[in-house]
């Protein structure tokens, strides 16, 4: 089995004080995709390049204490691709891709952190620009290889993906335009044709991965499902087990793990 985890750390230094390293060591994923590292290269040096025996590969934001993504892996990649747009969003540290190619297979694991538009209209427009760039990028990639994109997508797709959907229809993360992007990403006929792997394995409501820090949202399970594994169909068909880990809190997000029936 190939065990793949995604987790928004909300700061790697903060998450490690809450026990995330011990949890990674205990669960032993093959790869863990992390988002919101919120650190610069000097902060990682000698401390976070490797965690629990997994080697890290990163794209960090130019702005201190902001964004940043990584993939920690047990297996050496055949190639590492850092960034995808060469401009605005690479400067924000939002995409790193590890390739594990063999003569018989081209396969990538991607960690990506989609922008949040919740802080205001300027960031919402940046989010729309990101989505407009990401769709054709993934479309082109899909023509060349299988992949799983793990990350904090900052979009709840359907009503089942957030507790208070009625009250959030005009809020970032559940806007019609954002949901339409996700619908297109999952549309096999006219869109990108990826698979929301977790939802294929678990159709039940109230399966959330993020909770606001306000109003005891986590204790009451008033959450959002905004962390995903988005996979090409051939890889998605090999998904066997899913889990959202809720027993410990490493950040405001919960780790999302899926086991795939193959080995790197």
One Martini backbone bead per residue (centre of mass of N, CA, C, O) as a GRO file, in nm:
protein
  264
    1UNK     BB    1   0.098   0.035   0.018
    2UNK     BB    2   0.007   0.381  -0.032
    3UNK     BB    3   0.068   0.636   0.199
    4UNK     BB    4  -0.132   0.942   0.204
    5UNK     BB    5  -0.082   1.272   0.332
    6UNK     BB    6  -0.271   1.563   0.448
    7UNK     BB    7  -0.146   1.891   0.590
    8UNK     BB    8  -0.229   2.171   0.760
    9UNK     BB    9  -0.013   2.329   0.992
   10UNK     BB   10  -0.007   2.627   1.076
   11UNK     BB   11   0.283   2.581   1.129
   12UNK     BB   12   0.558   2.394   1.193
   13UNK     BB   13   0.634   2.486   1.479
   14UNK     BB   14   0.357   2.448   1.607
   15UNK     BB   15   0.302   2.146   1.533
   16UNK     BB   16   0.550   2.030   1.688
   17UNK     BB   17   0.444   2.118   1.974
   18UNK     BB   18   0.179   1.908   1.913
   19UNK     BB   19   0.307   1.617   1.784
   20UNK     BB   20   0.351   1.552   1.471
   21UNK     BB   21   0.608   1.380   1.461
   22UNK     BB   22   0.507   1.135   1.624
   23UNK     BB   23   0.271   1.073   1.436
   24UNK     BB   24   0.435   1.016   1.182
   25UNK     BB   25   0.604   0.788   1.305
   26UNK     BB   26   0.353   0.605   1.371
   27UNK     BB   27   0.207   0.602   1.074
   28UNK     BB   28   0.393   0.589   0.821
   29UNK     BB   29   0.414   0.746   0.567
   30UNK     BB   30   0.529   0.786   0.250
   31UNK     BB   31   0.361   1.060   0.232
   32UNK     BB   32   0.361   1.420   0.321
   33UNK     BB   33   0.148   1.685   0.274
   34UNK     BB   34   0.222   2.032   0.317
   35UNK     BB   35   0.086   2.334   0.465
   36UNK     BB   36   0.164   2.614   0.600
   37UNK     BB   37   0.466   2.650   0.715
   38UNK     BB   38   0.576   2.935   0.794
   39UNK     BB   39   0.876   2.947   0.650
   40UNK     BB   40   1.217   2.955   0.612
   41UNK     BB   41   1.509   2.818   0.531
   42UNK     BB   42   1.655   2.881   0.807
   43UNK     BB   43   1.427   2.738   0.977
   44UNK     BB   44   1.482   2.444   0.851
   45UNK     BB   45   1.764   2.430   0.917
   46UNK     BB   46   1.852   2.145   1.103
   47UNK     BB   47   1.522   2.049   1.148
   48UNK     BB   48   1.300   2.023   0.871
   49UNK     BB   49   1.411   1.851   0.628
   50UNK     BB   50   1.348   1.622   0.843
   51UNK     BB   51   1.081   1.375   0.922
   52UNK     BB   52   1.065   1.071   1.042
   53UNK     BB   53   1.258   0.986   0.782
   54UNK     BB   54   1.162   1.223   0.599
   55UNK     BB   55   1.204   1.394   0.304
   56UNK     BB   56   1.218   1.730   0.214
   57UNK     BB   57   1.014   1.937  -0.013
   58UNK     BB   58   1.006   2.286  -0.130
   59UNK     BB   59   0.785   2.585  -0.115
   60UNK     BB   60   0.854   2.913  -0.035
   61UNK     BB   61   0.784   3.207   0.083
   62UNK     BB   62   0.886   3.534   0.075
   63UNK     BB   63   0.705   3.575   0.301
   64UNK     BB   64   0.692   3.593   0.622
   65UNK     BB   65   0.482   3.371   0.774
   66UNK     BB   66   0.395   3.230   0.483
   67UNK     BB   67   0.286   2.970   0.375
   68UNK     BB   68   0.391   2.699   0.221
   69UNK     BB   69   0.529   2.392   0.085
   70UNK     BB   70   0.530   2.018   0.111
   71UNK     BB   71   0.725   1.702   0.080
   72UNK     BB   72   0.734   1.407   0.254
   73UNK     BB   73   0.968   1.128   0.196
   74UNK     BB   74   1.066   0.781   0.171
   75UNK     BB   75   1.112   0.836  -0.139
   76UNK     BB   76   1.296   0.891  -0.403
   77UNK     BB   77   1.284   1.107  -0.643
   78UNK     BB   78   1.322   1.171  -0.988
   79UNK     BB   79   1.171   1.454  -0.934
   80UNK     BB   80   1.153   1.823  -0.890
   81UNK     BB   81   0.878   2.057  -0.878
   82UNK     BB   82   0.893   2.414  -0.849
   83UNK     BB   83   0.620   2.525  -0.933
   84UNK     BB   84   0.378   2.685  -1.201
   85UNK     BB   85   0.387   3.022  -1.286
   86UNK     BB   86   0.647   3.220  -1.238
   87UNK     BB   87   0.509   3.418  -1.006
   88UNK     BB   88   0.283   3.510  -0.789
   89UNK     BB   89   0.252   3.205  -0.662
   90UNK     BB   90   0.547   3.132  -0.622
   91UNK     BB   91   0.597   3.364  -0.412
   92UNK     BB   92   0.382   3.208  -0.209
   93UNK     BB   93   0.409   2.899  -0.189
   94UNK     BB   94   0.193   2.659  -0.371
   95UNK     BB   95   0.409   2.443  -0.526
   96UNK     BB   96   0.483   2.086  -0.519
   97UNK     BB   97   0.655   1.825  -0.718
   98UNK     BB   98   0.672   1.471  -0.714
   99UNK     BB   99   0.856   1.232  -0.897
  100UNK     BB  100   0.777   0.868  -0.977
  101UNK     BB  101   0.954   0.730  -1.214
  102UNK     BB  102   0.917   0.476  -1.460
  103UNK     BB  103   0.915   0.283  -1.738
  104UNK     BB  104   0.585   0.223  -1.664
  105UNK     BB  105   0.565   0.513  -1.500
  106UNK     BB  106   0.382   0.823  -1.438
  107UNK     BB  107   0.425   0.992  -1.115
  108UNK     BB  108   0.258   1.226  -0.887
  109UNK     BB  109   0.316   1.444  -0.604
  110UNK     BB  110   0.109   1.707  -0.471
  111UNK     BB  111   0.154   2.024  -0.312
  112UNK     BB  112  -0.121   2.249  -0.226
  113UNK     BB  113  -0.209   2.609  -0.178
  114UNK     BB  114  -0.488   2.765  -0.181
  115UNK     BB  115  -0.632   3.045  -0.175
  116UNK     BB  116  -0.772   3.285   0.029
  117UNK     BB  117  -1.074   3.512   0.038
  118UNK     BB  118  -1.157   3.607   0.343
  119UNK     BB  119  -1.004   3.903   0.370
  120UNK     BB  120  -1.102   3.988   0.070
  121UNK     BB  121  -1.124   4.101  -0.253
  122UNK     BB  122  -0.827   4.085  -0.332
  123UNK     BB  123  -0.794   3.777  -0.256
  124UNK     BB  124  -1.026   3.672  -0.429
  125UNK     BB  125  -0.896   3.750  -0.699
  126UNK     BB  126  -0.646   3.576  -0.658
  127UNK     BB  127  -0.799   3.311  -0.648
  128UNK     BB  128  -0.912   3.327  -0.936
  129UNK     BB  129  -0.636   3.334  -1.074
  130UNK     BB  130  -0.539   3.063  -0.972
  131UNK     BB  131  -0.764   2.887  -1.093
  132UNK     BB  132  -0.709   2.976  -1.392
  133UNK     BB  133  -0.416   2.841  -1.387
  134UNK     BB  134  -0.456   2.549  -1.271
  135UNK     BB  135  -0.631   2.403  -1.474
  136UNK     BB  136  -0.434   2.392  -1.725
  137UNK     BB  137  -0.202   2.265  -1.575
  138UNK     BB  138  -0.350   1.997  -1.504
  139UNK     BB  139  -0.431   1.923  -1.788
  140UNK     BB  140  -0.143   1.889  -1.897
  141UNK     BB  141  -0.045   1.682  -1.689
  142UNK     BB  142  -0.259   1.458  -1.754
  143UNK     BB  143  -0.137   1.398  -2.042
  144UNK     BB  144   0.146   1.274  -1.899
  145UNK     BB  145   0.018   1.193  -1.601
  146UNK     BB  146  -0.007   1.074  -1.296
  147UNK     BB  147  -0.194   1.202  -0.998
  148UNK     BB  148  -0.172   1.367  -0.670
  149UNK     BB  149  -0.354   1.624  -0.519
  150UNK     BB  150  -0.261   1.784  -0.225
  151UNK     BB  151  -0.481   1.994  -0.017
  152UNK     BB  152  -0.566   2.326   0.041
  153UNK     BB  153  -0.839   2.451  -0.145
  154UNK     BB  154  -1.068   2.641  -0.022
  155UNK     BB  155  -1.317   2.432  -0.096
  156UNK     BB  156  -1.656   2.369  -0.082
  157UNK     BB  157  -1.851   2.190  -0.289
  158UNK     BB  158  -2.082   2.084  -0.109
  159UNK     BB  159  -2.322   2.079   0.129
  160UNK     BB  160  -2.174   1.831   0.280
  161UNK     BB  161  -1.890   2.017   0.324
  162UNK     BB  162  -2.074   2.186   0.531
  163UNK     BB  163  -2.263   2.286   0.785
  164UNK     BB  164  -2.324   2.611   0.696
  165UNK     BB  165  -2.438   2.652   0.390
  166UNK     BB  166  -2.657   2.872   0.392
  167UNK     BB  167  -2.459   3.101   0.534
  168UNK     BB  168  -2.212   3.059   0.284
  169UNK     BB  169  -2.293   3.152  -0.022
  170UNK     BB  170  -2.122   3.450   0.015
  171UNK     BB  171  -1.859   3.293   0.087
  172UNK     BB  172  -1.557   3.210   0.101
  173UNK     BB  173  -1.551   2.861  -0.022
  174UNK     BB  174  -1.888   2.889  -0.137
  175UNK     BB  175  -1.887   2.994  -0.407
  176UNK     BB  176  -2.008   2.947  -0.716
  177UNK     BB  177  -1.732   2.975  -0.867
  178UNK     BB  178  -1.577   2.768  -0.695
  179UNK     BB  179  -1.766   2.526  -0.734
  180UNK     BB  180  -1.739   2.526  -1.044
  181UNK     BB  181  -1.443   2.455  -1.051
  182UNK     BB  182  -1.475   2.180  -0.913
  183UNK     BB  183  -1.670   2.057  -1.112
  184UNK     BB  184  -1.473   2.075  -1.352
  185UNK     BB  185  -1.240   1.908  -1.221
  186UNK     BB  186  -1.463   1.647  -1.203
  187UNK     BB  187  -1.518   1.649  -1.513
  188UNK     BB  188  -1.501   1.399  -1.761
  189UNK     BB  189  -1.619   1.546  -2.025
  190UNK     BB  190  -1.553   1.891  -1.997
  191UNK     BB  191  -1.318   1.865  -1.800
  192UNK     BB  192  -1.061   1.741  -1.611
  193UNK     BB  193  -1.123   1.455  -1.448
  194UNK     BB  194  -1.113   1.429  -1.154
  195UNK     BB  195  -1.083   1.288  -0.815
  196UNK     BB  196  -1.259   1.268  -0.515
  197UNK     BB  197  -1.145   1.039  -0.313
  198UNK     BB  198  -1.285   1.056  -0.043
  199UNK     BB  199  -1.584   1.059  -0.158
  200UNK     BB  200  -1.571   0.771  -0.283
  201UNK     BB  201  -1.531   0.635   0.016
  202UNK     BB  202  -1.705   0.887   0.162
  203UNK     BB  203  -2.055   0.985   0.168
  204UNK     BB  204  -2.067   1.125   0.433
  205UNK     BB  205  -2.147   1.345   0.647
  206UNK     BB  206  -1.946   1.531   0.854
  207UNK     BB  207  -1.659   1.556   0.684
  208UNK     BB  208  -1.400   1.722   0.832
  209UNK     BB  209  -1.083   1.948   0.819
  210UNK     BB  210  -1.213   2.231   0.925
  211UNK     BB  211  -1.196   2.484   1.194
  212UNK     BB  212  -1.287   2.725   1.367
  213UNK     BB  213  -1.183   2.920   1.653
  214UNK     BB  214  -1.479   2.971   1.691
  215UNK     BB  215  -1.734   2.865   1.897
  216UNK     BB  216  -1.658   2.561   1.923
  217UNK     BB  217  -1.642   2.417   1.639
  218UNK     BB  218  -1.499   2.147   1.695
  219UNK     BB  219  -1.675   2.037   1.927
  220UNK     BB  220  -1.939   2.073   1.721
  221UNK     BB  221  -1.868   2.018   1.419
  222UNK     BB  222  -1.820   2.310   1.264
  223UNK     BB  223  -1.735   2.248   0.938
  224UNK     BB  224  -1.489   2.182   0.674
  225UNK     BB  225  -1.421   2.049   0.342
  226UNK     BB  226  -1.084   2.155   0.212
  227UNK     BB  227  -0.938   1.880   0.197
  228UNK     BB  228  -0.748   1.699  -0.060
  229UNK     BB  229  -0.775   1.435  -0.307
  230UNK     BB  230  -0.661   1.479  -0.640
  231UNK     BB  231  -0.717   1.240  -0.901
  232UNK     BB  232  -0.651   1.037  -1.126
  233UNK     BB  233  -0.838   0.773  -1.218
  234UNK     BB  234  -0.629   0.541  -1.198
  235UNK     BB  235  -0.547   0.612  -0.905
  236UNK     BB  236  -0.825   0.630  -0.765
  237UNK     BB  237  -0.897   0.319  -0.814
  238UNK     BB  238  -0.671   0.243  -0.572
  239UNK     BB  239  -0.843   0.325  -0.348
  240UNK     BB  240  -0.921   0.199  -0.002
  241UNK     BB  241  -0.852   0.419   0.236
  242UNK     BB  242  -0.985   0.638   0.493
  243UNK     BB  243  -0.878   0.933   0.699
  244UNK     BB  244  -0.964   1.136   0.982
  245UNK     BB  245  -0.772   1.290   1.224
  246UNK     BB  246  -0.903   1.363   1.575
  247UNK     BB  247  -0.735   1.304   1.849
  248UNK     BB  248  -0.551   1.538   1.747
  249UNK     BB  249  -0.404   1.877   1.756
  250UNK     BB  250  -0.197   2.051   1.519
  251UNK     BB  251  -0.437   2.223   1.402
  252UNK     BB  252  -0.715   2.351   1.222
  253UNK     BB  253  -0.642   2.086   1.092
  254UNK     BB  254  -0.678   1.764   0.952
  255UNK     BB  255  -0.567   1.469   0.875
  256UNK     BB  256  -0.543   1.320   0.541
  257UNK     BB  257  -0.585   0.969   0.463
  258UNK     BB  258  -0.466   0.751   0.192
  259UNK     BB  259  -0.493   0.426   0.055
  260UNK     BB  260  -0.298   0.269  -0.197
  261UNK     BB  261  -0.276  -0.002  -0.444
  262UNK     BB  262   0.052   0.066  -0.423
  263UNK     BB  263   0.396   0.113  -0.524
  264UNK     BB  264   0.698   0.296  -0.564
   0.00000   0.00000   0.00000
